[in-house]
Structure formats: structure tokens, C-alpha cells
Amino acid sequence: MVEPIKSKALINKMVKFLEKKNPRDALLFRIGINTILRISDIITLQYDELFDDDGNIRTYLNLHEKKTGKHKRIKLNSLIQEEIIKYVHSKHLSRNDYLFYSMKNKHKHIDRTNAWRVLKKGANAVGVENFGTHSMRKTLAYFIYKSTNNISLVMKMLNHQNPAVTLRYIGIDQDMMDSAYEEYSL
């Protein structure tokens, strides 16, 4: 089962590793851990969704989730805005371009399998265990929950209906059980 990355140090190591290999993959990871989007929604992002007609980055990303069909409005934090701007300018992207274009055909986006492959390679290189593309979603949700203890907020962000499902999804149940075993050793 894939798990969230529970160490900010490992997250930073993975970003640095991916940046050395390919800035596209580092941005893919950064967007994943900063937006709670599924990989299928991230890989299809286009310039026009992130920038207005004047070339200014948008404050919010508005999209319909592929899996649920639900509308999602996500605030792009300042870190992710800066990274997107830097990347887009370095790659000279413009209207209708995919952010995560295929190296074989710039007019197509990378597929989920290739996204998983490059991210998994980064995770393995820095020692992140049980990594999958859902780990990015789980990571932000995990840190938000650990910081706020607001399960309702995390449920809403993930579009979950049940707190127990959300706690299990982000690995909190396991954390609590591990702590209990450690704390209550007899």
C-alpha cells in the first residue's frame, strides 16, 4: 500500500534529486504535494489553466477532477506559483502547451505510467518507501491533518465522505497504533 511521505527532509531530498534529473519531474512532484490533485489531473495541466490572457499566473486553479467529475478550486501557494513561472519561462511554454509534455511529442502530455516511473525512481533514490503517485496526495493531507487535527478540512480537500476512510488513507490510523504499541509496552 502506498503511503504519504512523512518527512519534510525526504521530500526536500526527492525534489533536489528530481531537479537534477529533469526540472519537469521536480515540478510534477511539487505540484502533486502542494495541491492534493490526482496524477491524472496533474499530467493534463495546460498553460491556459495556470496563466491568464496577459501571461500572469493565476491565484487559483479551477478544474473538474477526472475521477469524480467534481469541480475543484485550488489556491496555488506562492512557492508553487514561483516554480511554475520559472519552469514555464525556461521551457518557453505558451497557450495550449501541456506543462508536463512528452519528450517524444511536445503536443501530448506524459502518461500516468511514465509519471509514476520517474517519481518512483526519485523515491527509491532518496529512500522513500511505499511510494506511488497517490503518495503525493496523501502527503499534503497528512501534513495538514498533523498540523490542524481538522479531519473535516482534510476530508473536504480529498473529497472523502467518511473520517475513518480519510484517517486510514493518510496513514494516521497506523501512526496511532504504532504509538500505542510503543507507549503501552508492558
N, C-alpha and C positions, 0 to 999 in steps of 0.2 A: 504494500500500500504506500502511495506517495505521501510525503509529509511536508509540512512547512519548514522553511529554513529558520531555525530559532536563534541563530547567532548573527548579529549585525556584522561581526568580524568576517564570518564566512561569506555573507552577502557582498561585502566590500572586496574580498579576495576574488570572488567569482566575477564581479564587474570588471576588476582590473585584468583578470585572465582573458575575459571575452573582448575587452578593448584592444588588447594586444593582437588577438586573432582577427577580429573583424568588428569595427565600430557598429555595424548593423546589428550584430548579435548582442552586443552590450546594450544597445538601445532597446532591443526586443525584450531583454531581461528587465531592464529598468522600468519600461512601461508595464510589464507584467506585474512587478512587485509594487508598483505605485498606483495601479488602477483597479485591481480585482477583476479585470476582464479575463475571459477565457481566451486561450490561444487562437481559436477560430475567429474571434473578433479582433484580436491584435494584428494578426498577419494580413488582414484585408484593409487595414487603415490606409487612407489615401491623403495626400497633401491637402485637398479641399476640405477634408473633415477637420483638419487641425489649424488651417490658416484661412483668414477671411480674404475677400477680394483685393484688399490693399496689401496683402502679404504679411499681416500681423497675426501672431499666434493667438488662437482662441483661448479664452479662460476656461471654457467648458467643452468637453467632447460630448456630443449628442449622437446616440446611435440606437439601433434596435439590435438586441442580442440575437445572434443566430440561433442559439439553442432554444431560448424561451420566447422569442419574438417580442419581449417586453422592451419598452423604451428605457434607456439608461442615460442619465446625465451625470457626468463625472468631471469634477473640478481637476484641472491639470495643475499640480503644485508647481512652485517656482523652479525646483530642481529639474523636474521632467520637462517643463517648458524650455529651459535653457539647453538641455540635452537635445531636444527635438530641433530647436533652431540651429544649433551648432551642426548637427548631423545633416539637416536639410540643405544648409548652405554648403557644406563640404561636398555633398553629392550632387549639388545643382538641381535639386528636385523642384518641380513646379506642378501646376494644375494637372489633375488626373494621374499623377505618378503615385505608385504604391510606395509607402515608406519602407516596407520590407520586400523589395523586389527580388526576383530570382536572378541569380548570377548568369543563368543561361538565357533569360529573356526578361529584359527590364520592364516589359509591359504586362508581366504576370507577377503575382506575389508568391513568396515561398509557400510551400505546403506545410501542413502540421507535422508531418514526419520529419522533414528537414529541420524545422524549428526545434522539435524535440531532440533531434540528433546533435545539433550544435550546442544546445543548452545542457544536455546530458553530459556531453564531453567536458564542458566547463565545470559542471558539478563534480564529476569524477576527478578532475584535475586538482580541485581545491579541497576535496574530502567531504563534499555534501552527500549524505546518504539518503536513500529512498526518494530520489528526485524524479519528478515528472513535470510536465507543463502545468499541471494543477498546483504544484508546489508554489508557484508564484502567487496565485490567488490566495492560497492558504496562508502564505507568509504575511501578507499585509493584514489579512483578517486576524491572524494570531497576534500580531503586534498591537493592533487596535484593541482587541479584547484584553490583552495583558495590561495595556495602559489605562483603559477606561472601565473594565469589567461590565461594559454595556452590551449584553448579548443581543438586545433588541436592535441596536445600531448595526452590529455585525450581521445579524440575520437579514436586515433590510438591504445592506450592501451586497450580500451574496444572493439575494432573492430566495432565501430559505423560509420555510413556514414553521419549523419546529426547532426550539432551542437545543434539544438533545442532539438532533442531527448536526446542527452547527457546531456544538462543542466537540462532537466526535470528528467532524470534518476538519477542524483546525487543530486537532490533537490535544485539546485541553483535558479531555477525559483521561487520556493516557498520562499526561503530566500529573494530574491529581492522584491517580492510582500509584504512580511511581513515588510521589512524595509521601503518600500514606504508608507504602511499604517501608520507606526509609525512616520515616518519623516514628512509626509504631513498631519498631523491631523489639521483640520480647526476649 
